[in-house]
């Protein structure tokens, strides 16, 4: 029998109304939205369910996304399902932490509220990000290293899609050079800052201070770090890796490949959108994939889950 992973998306998939059906129909999910609101000091119902402009601002996006992800996770757990391993992309790693048992839900919400705020406040003027399509990672790394200014890889998403980050001028120069090197396209991203670049190191340091008073519990379900693309087995490593994650590249493709190498053949994307499912099609089409975003998806997952258990 194969193994199953729960995976959680990062910023970019958020939308008004995400998780509202879980809030209205599943008590444990409603409890998580309310806990997120209490822990963050924000009106989560207004932020997630009512028309507003805040949901696309990093300091609010992160807690809104996580509230929805944990709300869905708890609904799945209530059905009796647990993963063999878990991981999340950038912000999504906090959903994985909740699934792993390493952090209490309240602590996860409090930390992510501060993470979003610190990252928003640390954003320097003139930062940018761009998606590079159709060029090998090694070539992108080489071009970034040769480009004047601060520019580096932010996300190793999947084959043929890598995101670069840094100073706006450096990102523009690198994008031009990458096009000349054979990239199909370099698409500027509509983001508020150069996330996962060294320019946000200060935000990571502030996050470290916030984490200093958070209890990290024993890791019950293995999870992979974005920084190392490896399992975190020692709870003493957790805080340092979360601090480093703010300014380090997200090695998502490598995380997925590591899980598959270790026998994971079924992946459950928990949260809004199907971004991770899209990446998976480019990483490995042979694994099973399902997304849980709506209450109706729980029934599909239950049938899918029972099928997995019988195989």
N, C-alpha and C positions, 0 to 999 in steps of 0.2 A: 504494500500500500504506500502511495506517495505521501508527501507532506504538504501542509497548507500554510500559507503566509497571509496575514492581514497587512495591507499596505495603505498608507494615508497620503493624500495629495498636499501640496503646498499652495501658496498664494497664486491667484490667477483664475481659480475656478469658482470663486464666490459669486453669489447673486442674491438679490432680494427674494425672500421666501424660502431659502434653503433650510430644510429641516422642520418647516412649519407643520407638516403632516405628522412627523414624529412627536412634536411638542403637543399637538392636539389629541393624538390617539394613544400614545404610549407613556404611562406615568413615569417610568424611570428616565425616559428621554427628557420629559418636561422638567424633571428634577435636576438634570444636568445643565439645562439652559439656565435655570434659576440659580444653580450653584455658581455657574460661570458669571452671572450677573452680580451675585453677592461678592464673589472673590475679586472681581475687576472693578466694582463700583459703577458699572454701566447698565443701562436698560437694554438687556440682550434681546428682548422681544421687539423693541422698537428698532434696534440696530439690524436684526436679522430678517424681520418680517414686514416692516413698514418702509415705504419709499424714503430713501435718504441718500446723501452723497458720501457719508462717512465710510460706508462699507468698502469702498475702494481706496481708502487711505490706510497705509500700512499699520498705524497704531491701533486701528479698529478692525482692519481686515483679519489680522492674526487671531485675535480672541474670538471673533465671529466664526471663522473657519473651524477653529479648534472646538468651540462649543458644539457645533453641528457634528463634527467627527466623533467626539466623545459621546454625544447623545445617541448616535447610531451604534457606536461600539457597544454601549451598555444594553441597547435593545437586542443586539446579536448575542451578547453574553447571557442575557436573560433566557434566551432560547436554548442555552446549554452548550454553545459552541465556543471553543478556544482555539487559537492558532498554534502551530508548532513553532513558529517564528514570526517576527514582525519587523517592519521598517516603515519609514516615512520620508518624504522628500522635503528637505528644509524644515519649514514650520511643521510639516506632517510628522517629523520625528517625535514631536511631543505627543501626538496621537499614539505613536508606537510605544512611547514611554508609559502612557496610561495603560495600554494593553499589556505591557510587560510586567506591570506591577511595581516598577521601580519608583514611581511617584504617585501619590494620592491625587485624585482628580482636582481637589481644591488647590493643591500646590501647583499642579500643571497650569491651571487657569491663571493663578496669580503671577507665575513666572512669565507666561506668554504675554500677559497684559503689559508687563514691564519690558519684555523683549521688543514688542512692537513699538512701544513708546521710545525706547532707547535707540532703536534703529531709525525711526522717523526723525528724532532729534539730531542724530549723528550724520544724517545725509548731507554731504557737502554740496555746494552749488557746483554745477558743471559735471555731475556724474551721469553716466549712461550705461545701458546694456543693449546687446544685440544678439539675435539668434543667427548662428552660422549654419547654413544648410548645405549638406553634400560634400563635406571635406573631413578628412581623417583628423582625429584628435591630435596626433603627433605633429601634423602640419600646422594646426592652429596654435599649439603650444609654441612651436618654433617662431611663427610670425609674431605672436604676442611678445615673446622674449626680445625680438629684434625691433619692436616698435618703440618710438620715443614716447615717454610718458608712462603713466600707470595703467596697464591693461592686462587682464589675465582671464582664465576660464572660470566662470561662476558655476556652471552646471554641465556635467556629462550626462545628458538626459537619455540618449539612445544613439545608435549608429546613424550618422547623418544629421544629427541635431545637437549642437553644442552652443551654449550661451557664453558670451564674453561680457566682461564688466570692467569699469574703471572710469578714468577721467573722460569726459565727453570727446575732447580732441583726440585722445589716444585711441578711444574706441572707433572713432571715425577713420583715423589713419589705418588702424588694424583692419577694419572692414574693407577698405579699399585694397589693401595688400592681400587680404584673404580672397577677394574676388579675382585678383590677378593670379593668385595661386591655384585657382580652380574651384572655389566655392560656388555653388549654384546661385545662392543668394545670401545676403547679410541683411537681416530685417531688424531695424531699430525697434526696441520694445517700449511700450508706453508704461514706464515705471517711474517711481518718484526718487530713485536713487540707485547707486552702483552696488547693489546687494552682493554679498559673498565676495567682496574685494577687500584688500588691505585697508581701504579707506574707512571701513567700518570697524576697525580693530577696537576703537574706543568704546563702541557700543557693546562689544563682547566683554570688555573689561568691566563695564558697569553691570552687565548681566551676571558676571562672576560674583560681584558684591551681593546681588539679589539672591543668588543661589547659595550663598554662604550659610544662610539660616534655614535652608530647606532640607528636610530629611530625605535621603535616598535609601530606599528599602532594598531588600534582596530581590534580585532579578529572577522572577518566576518563569517568564517566557523569554527566550533569547531574542535580542534585537540587534540590528546592525546600525553602526554609526555612519552618517554621511561623510565624515572626515576621513575615516579609514577604510570604509567598505568592508569592515570586519565586525565580528560579534563583540559586544561589550559583555564581558563575563564578570568583571570586578566592579562592584558598585562604586568603588573609590574613583573609577575612571570617568564616571558619568558627567560630573560637573565640568571638568576640564574640557571634555569633548564638546559639550554644549557651548562653552565659551568660544572655543576655536571654530565651531561651526559657523558662527556669524560672519567671519571674514575668510573662511576657507571654501574651496570648491565643493559642490555637492556631487559626490560620486555615485549617482543613482544607477547608471547602467552597471557599474561594477558591483553594487549591492545586489541587484537582481541576478546577475550572473553568478555571484557567490552562492545565493540561495538555491538556484537551480543546480549548481554543481553539487550541493549538499542534499539533493533529493527532493527539493520543493517542486511540485508540478502543478499546484493549484494556488491561484492568487485571488484574494478578495479585496477589491478597492473600496474603501470605506470613506465616504464623503461626497461633496458636490462634484459634478462633472465626470468626465472619463479620460482625463489627461493621462493618467498612469496606464490605463488600458491601451491608449494610443501608442505610448512609448513601448509597451510590451510587445505589440505587434511587430515592432522593428527590432526588438532585442531577441525575442524567441517566440515563434508562432506555435510551437508544439505544446506549450503549457495551457492549462485551463484558466480562464479568467472570468470573473463576474464582478459587477459593480453594485454596491448598495447605497442608493441615494434617496429613494422613496420608500414609504412603508410597504407598498406593493412589492418591492424588491425582496422583502424578507421572505415572502412565500416562495419566490423563485429560488432564493438562496437555500431555503430549507429543503426543497426538492433536489437542488444541486448538491447540497451538503450530504444528504442521505445517499445520493448516488456515489459521491466520493467515498463515503464510509464503507460502501459495499464492494468497492473495486479492490 
